[in-house]
Amino acid sequence: MIAIRSLLSAVLLSSISALAQPQTPRTSAPQAPLRTHLQNYKDMVLATCVATAYRQNSAAASDAASTVSALRDWTEYDLDHAPDAMKQLVDRFLARDYRNPLAEAESPGQQFNLLKCLDLYHSAELDAQAKRLVMRPKHSSSKDSQTR
């Protein structure tokens, strides 16, 4: 009888502690097909910026370029005009001079390329470009495949 009570207490305690633990969803598939074409386009531009900014770091550049390639499959956009528009926008943001005298003293030569890519991602210029070049901006690949 004591063994059964101990076992029940352990199960109950285990169940209560499991409920108290925040549950994080476990996923092994990309979430991009669930996002809108507009959001995927902007993500693709961010990944392009990172790939361009870190082309000297082959692992980072390769991973970012692979991400761009994957996002293309889940995004409907103007294939004739978007690649050039995307490159011009990325190049313009990466050409910005973000030198900081305080940071320069501690770490000479910092270019703040990630910050430039983040600024690009949140820019009005990218919003306008995405609205102009993305087809069916509020649709997603997963919703599109369900309606077919």
Phi, psi and chi 1 to 4 in degrees:
 res  aa     phi    psi   chi1   chi2   chi3   chi4
   1 MET       -  -41.3 -172.5   66.3  148.5      -
   2 ILE   -65.0  -37.9  -66.1  175.7      -      -
   3 ALA   -64.1  -40.0      -      -      -      -
   4 ILE   -66.4  -43.1  -66.7  174.5      -      -
   5 ARG   -62.0  -42.3  -83.2 -169.1 -172.4  159.1
   6 SER   -62.4  -42.2  -65.2      -      -      -
   7 LEU   -65.4  -45.2 -179.9   60.2      -      -
   8 LEU   -62.1  -41.3  -73.4  173.9      -      -
   9 SER   -63.2  -41.8  -66.5      -      -      -
  10 ALA   -64.9  -43.3      -      -      -      -
  11 VAL   -64.5  -44.2  168.9      -      -      -
  12 LEU   -63.2  -46.4 -177.5   59.7      -      -
  13 LEU   -62.8  -41.1 -171.6   59.2      -      -
  14 SER   -64.1  -42.0  173.2      -      -      -
  15 SER   -64.7  -42.5  -62.5      -      -      -
  16 ILE   -65.1  -43.5  -69.2  170.6      -      -
  17 SER   -68.3  -32.7   69.2      -      -      -
  18 ALA   -66.1  -37.8      -      -      -      -
  19 LEU   -68.2  -31.1  -70.1  173.0      -      -
  20 ALA   -75.4  -23.5      -      -      -      -
  21 GLN   -75.7  132.3  -61.2  -74.4  -33.1      -
  22 PRO   -65.7  132.1   18.3  -24.1      -      -
  23 GLN   -91.8  124.7  -61.4  -63.8  -46.2      -
  24 THR  -103.6  133.3   55.8      -      -      -
  25 PRO   -66.8  137.4   19.1  -24.9      -      -
  26 ARG  -102.6  122.9  -65.0  179.4 -174.0 -108.4
  27 THR  -135.0  146.1 -178.9      -      -      -
  28 SER  -121.3   10.7   59.8      -      -      -
  29 ALA  -120.0  146.1      -      -      -      -
  30 PRO   -59.6  147.0  -20.1   30.3      -      -
  31 GLN   -92.7   -6.6  -60.7  -61.3  -63.3      -
  32 ALA   -55.9  -38.0      -      -      -      -
  33 PRO   -61.8  -20.4  -22.7   31.9      -      -
  34 LEU   -84.7  -20.5  -56.9  173.9      -      -
  35 ARG   -82.7  160.6  -70.4 -169.3  -72.3  -90.5
  36 THR   -70.3  160.2   65.7      -      -      -
  37 HIS   -59.1  -37.6  -65.0  -55.6      -      -
  38 LEU   -61.8  -47.3 -175.3   74.0      -      -
  39 GLN   -66.1  -40.3 -172.6   59.7   57.4      -
  40 ASN   -64.6  -36.0  -79.4  -21.5      -      -
  41 TYR   -62.2  -46.9 -177.6   85.3      -      -
  42 LYS   -63.8  -38.9  -68.4  173.3   73.2  174.4
  43 ASP   -63.3  -38.3  -67.8  -10.4      -      -
  44 MET   -64.8  -39.7 -170.6  167.5   44.2      -
  45 VAL   -65.7  -41.4  172.5      -      -      -
  46 LEU   -61.0  -46.0  175.3   61.1      -      -
  47 ALA   -64.2  -35.7      -      -      -      -
  48 THR   -63.9  -41.8  -60.7      -      -      -
  49 CYS   -61.9  -46.0 -171.8      -      -      -
  50 VAL   -63.4  -44.4  170.1      -      -      -
  51 ALA   -60.5  -40.1      -      -      -      -
  52 THR   -71.0  -44.4  -56.5      -      -      -
  53 ALA   -64.8  -34.2      -      -      -      -
  54 TYR  -112.6   31.3  -63.5   99.3      -      -
  55 ARG   -62.4  -20.8   63.8 -177.9  164.1  -95.3
  56 GLN   -75.7  -19.2  -58.0  -58.0  -31.9      -
  57 ASN  -101.8   98.9  178.8  -31.7      -      -
  58 SER   -60.7  -36.1   61.2      -      -      -
  59 ALA   -67.1  -46.3      -      -      -      -
  60 ALA   -66.7  -44.9      -      -      -      -
  61 ALA   -64.1  -42.0      -      -      -      -
  62 SER   -64.4  -43.2  176.1      -      -      -
  63 ASP   -64.6  -44.0 -173.0   65.6      -      -
  64 ALA   -65.1  -41.1      -      -      -      -
  65 ALA   -65.2  -37.6      -      -      -      -
  66 SER   -65.3  -36.6  -66.0      -      -      -
  67 THR   -64.1  -43.4  -62.3      -      -      -
  68 VAL   -57.3  -46.7  169.9      -      -      -
  69 SER   -60.7  -43.4 -177.4      -      -      -
  70 ALA   -65.2  -42.7      -      -      -      -
  71 LEU   -63.9  -29.7  -74.1  166.3      -      -
  72 ARG   -58.3  -35.1  -77.2 -174.9 -173.2  129.2
  73 ASP   -69.2  -20.2  -67.7  -21.9      -      -
  74 TRP  -113.5   17.4  -61.2  -52.6      -      -
  75 THR  -135.1  131.2  -50.0      -      -      -
  76 GLU  -102.9  116.6  -70.4 -174.5   19.5      -
  77 TYR  -149.8  168.9   59.9   96.9      -      -
  78 ASP   -71.3  101.1 -178.1  -19.4      -      -
  79 LEU   -68.5  -21.4  -69.7  167.1      -      -
  80 ASP   -75.9  -36.5  -67.6  -29.9      -      -
  81 HIS  -109.8  -27.3  -63.4   99.8      -      -
  82 ALA   -62.2  -45.3      -      -      -      -
  83 PRO   -55.8  -45.6  -27.9   37.3      -      -
  84 ASP   -68.3  -42.9  -71.2  -22.9      -      -
  85 ALA   -62.3  -41.5      -      -      -      -
  86 MET   -62.6  -47.8 -162.4 -178.9  -63.3      -
  87 LYS   -61.6  -43.7 -178.0 -177.8 -179.2  -26.8
  88 GLN   -62.5  -41.6  -71.0  172.3    5.9      -
  89 LEU   -66.6  -45.0 -169.3   58.9      -      -
  90 VAL   -60.8  -48.1  165.3      -      -      -
  91 ASP   -60.4  -39.7  -70.7  -12.6      -      -
  92 ARG   -63.7  -43.4 -152.8  165.0   53.2 -115.3
  93 PHE   -70.6  -40.2  -90.8   78.3      -      -
  94 LEU   -69.6  -20.1  -71.4  175.7      -      -
  95 ALA   -79.7  -10.2      -      -      -      -
  96 ARG   -62.1  148.2  -70.1  179.8  172.2 -171.8
  97 ASP  -100.8  104.0 -175.5   -2.0      -      -
  98 TYR  -104.7   25.9  -80.0   15.8      -      -
  99 ARG   -57.6  139.9  -87.7 -176.7  -84.1  173.6
 100 ASN  -128.0  116.1  177.1  -23.8      -      -
 101 PRO   -56.5  -36.1  -18.6   25.9      -      -
 102 LEU   -68.1  -43.1  -61.6  174.7      -      -
 103 ALA   -70.8  -34.4      -      -      -      -
 104 GLU   -61.5  -36.9 -168.7   67.4   27.0      -
 105 ALA   -66.2  -37.7      -      -      -      -
 106 GLU   -82.4  -38.2  -70.7 -179.3   22.0      -
 107 SER  -143.7   86.4 -175.0      -      -      -
 108 PRO   -59.8  142.6  -16.0   24.9      -      -
 109 GLY    85.7    7.4      -      -      -      -
 110 GLN   -64.1  131.5  -74.2  -62.4  -34.1      -
 111 GLN  -105.4  -13.6  -64.6 -179.4   29.6      -
 112 PHE    56.8   41.4  -63.4   97.8      -      -
 113 ASN   -63.9  -37.2  -76.3  -26.5      -      -
 114 LEU   -64.1  -40.3 -176.8   57.2      -      -
 115 LEU   -62.5  -39.3 -177.4   57.6      -      -
 116 LYS   -62.9  -42.4  -66.5  172.7 -170.7  177.6
 117 CYS   -65.3  -38.9  -69.8      -      -      -
 118 LEU   -66.9  -40.2  -70.2  169.6      -      -
 119 ASP   -62.6  -40.2  -74.7  -11.0      -      -
 120 LEU   -60.2  -47.2  164.4   59.4      -      -
 121 TYR   -57.7  -35.8 -175.7   75.3      -      -
 122 HIS   -97.1   10.5  -65.7  -72.4      -      -
 123 SER   -84.2  154.4   71.7      -      -      -
 124 ALA   -66.1  -30.9      -      -      -      -
 125 GLU   -63.1  -43.9  -66.6   97.7  -41.8      -
 126 LEU   -68.0  -40.1  178.7   55.3      -      -
 127 ASP   -56.5  -46.9  -76.5  -19.7      -      -
 128 ALA   -65.3  -42.9      -      -      -      -
 129 GLN   -63.1  -45.0 -175.6  179.6  100.0      -
 130 ALA   -62.2  -43.2      -      -      -      -
 131 LYS   -64.2  -32.0  -72.5  174.7 -176.4  169.0
 132 ARG   -78.6  -34.6 -169.6  175.7   72.3 -110.6
 133 LEU  -107.2  -13.9  -62.9  172.9      -      -
 134 VAL   -90.2  131.0  173.6      -      -      -
 135 MET   -90.1  138.8  -60.2  166.1 -161.3      -
 136 ARG    48.5   62.2  -59.9 -177.4  -42.5  143.4
 137 PRO   -59.5  -28.3   18.6  -27.3      -      -
 138 LYS   -90.5   -3.6  -66.1 -178.3 -179.8 -179.1
 139 HIS   -87.4  160.6  -74.1 -109.1      -      -
 140 SER  -129.1  160.9   68.2      -      -      -
 141 SER   -61.5  -38.5  -68.0      -      -      -
 142 SER   -68.0  -41.6   67.1      -      -      -
 143 LYS   -67.6  -39.1  -73.3 -179.4 -175.6  174.1
 144 ASP   -63.6  -40.0  -68.7  -14.0      -      -
 145 SER   -71.5  -26.3   66.0      -      -      -
 146 GLN   -74.4  -28.0  -69.6  172.4   -2.4      -
 147 THR   -88.5   -5.3   58.3      -      -      -
 148 ARG   -88.0      -  -69.9 -179.2 -172.3  155.1
